[in-house]
Amino acid sequence: MAGGLLWFISLAEKLKVYSNDDKTRTLLAMEVSTGQAQLLELMKAVDGTMEEFTLVTFYKNPSFHVSLTWCVEECLQELQGLVDSHEDGAFLLRLDCQELQR
């Protein structure tokens, strides 16, 4: 990987609900199913650089994903219901969203 071009295909095809460590935000994401090994190699390279500067590294057991939307913890059941109702195959995902700012 050093000094060269890294090229690979990554595919995200399964909906999954995630929460942050503090359990204050929930997000809906597509979990990566193809390309995990290559993403792990990239993460190891980044972790090596972080360690050189005595900085905190990334998660030990990562779950690579593409975030689609997030909300505060109160919407967890609604997001989980959306995921549960579409577990068996491909579907058109339509989210009616609005951005709220304070």
C-alpha positions in Angstrom: 0.0 0.0 0.0 2.9 2.4 0.7 3.7 4.6 -2.3 1.2 2.9 -4.5 -2.4 3.3 -5.6 -5.0 1.2 -3.7 -8.1 0.4 -5.7 -10.9 -1.8 -4.6 -14.7 -2.2 -4.8 -16.8 -1.8 -1.7 -20.5 -2.7 -1.5 -22.9 -1.7 1.2 -26.2 -3.6 1.0 -27.7 -4.2 4.5 -29.5 -1.7 6.6 -28.3 -1.4 10.2 -29.1 0.8 13.1 -26.1 2.2 15.1 -25.8 4.3 18.3 -22.9 6.4 19.4 -20.9 5.4 22.5 -22.8 7.9 24.7 -26.2 6.6 23.4 -27.3 10.1 22.6 -27.6 9.7 18.8 -28.8 6.9 16.6 -28.1 6.5 12.9 -29.4 4.5 10.0 -26.6 3.1 7.8 -25.8 0.6 5.1 -23.3 -2.0 6.4 -20.4 -2.8 4.1 -20.5 -6.4 2.9 -17.8 -6.4 0.3 -14.4 -4.7 0.7 -14.1 -5.1 4.5 -10.6 -6.5 4.3 -9.3 -3.6 2.2 -11.0 -1.1 4.5 -9.4 -2.8 7.5 -5.9 -2.5 5.9 -6.6 1.2 5.4 -7.6 1.6 9.0 -4.5 -0.2 10.2 -2.4 2.3 8.2 -4.2 5.2 9.8 -3.8 3.6 13.2 -0.1 3.3 12.7 0.2 7.0 11.9 -2.0 7.8 15.0 0.3 5.7 17.2 3.4 7.6 15.8 1.9 10.8 17.2 0.7 9.1 20.4 -3.0 9.7 19.5 -5.9 7.4 20.1 -6.5 4.8 17.4 -9.8 3.7 15.8 -12.1 1.0 17.1 -10.6 -2.5 17.6 -13.6 -4.3 16.1 -14.9 -1.8 13.4 -18.2 -2.1 11.6 -17.7 -0.3 8.3 -20.8 1.4 7.0 -22.2 4.3 5.1 -24.3 6.6 7.2 -27.6 7.6 5.7 -29.3 9.6 8.5 -29.1 10.2 12.2 -31.4 11.4 15.0 -31.6 11.7 18.7 -32.1 8.5 20.7 -35.9 8.9 20.9 -36.3 7.8 17.3 -34.5 4.4 17.7 -37.7 2.3 17.6 -38.9 4.0 14.4 -35.5 3.4 12.7 -35.3 -0.2 13.9 -38.9 -0.7 12.6 -37.8 0.5 9.2 -34.9 -1.9 9.2 -36.9 -4.9 10.4 -39.6 -4.4 7.8 -37.0 -4.6 4.9 -34.6 -7.4 6.0 -35.4 -9.8 3.3 -34.2 -8.0 0.2 -33.6 -4.9 -1.9 -36.1 -2.1 -1.6 -36.5 1.6 -2.4 -35.5 3.6 0.6 -37.4 6.9 0.9 -36.9 9.0 3.9 -38.9 12.2 4.5 -36.2 14.3 6.2 -35.8 17.8 7.5 -32.8 19.5 9.0 -33.3 21.0 12.4 -30.8 23.5 13.7 -30.7 25.4 17.0 
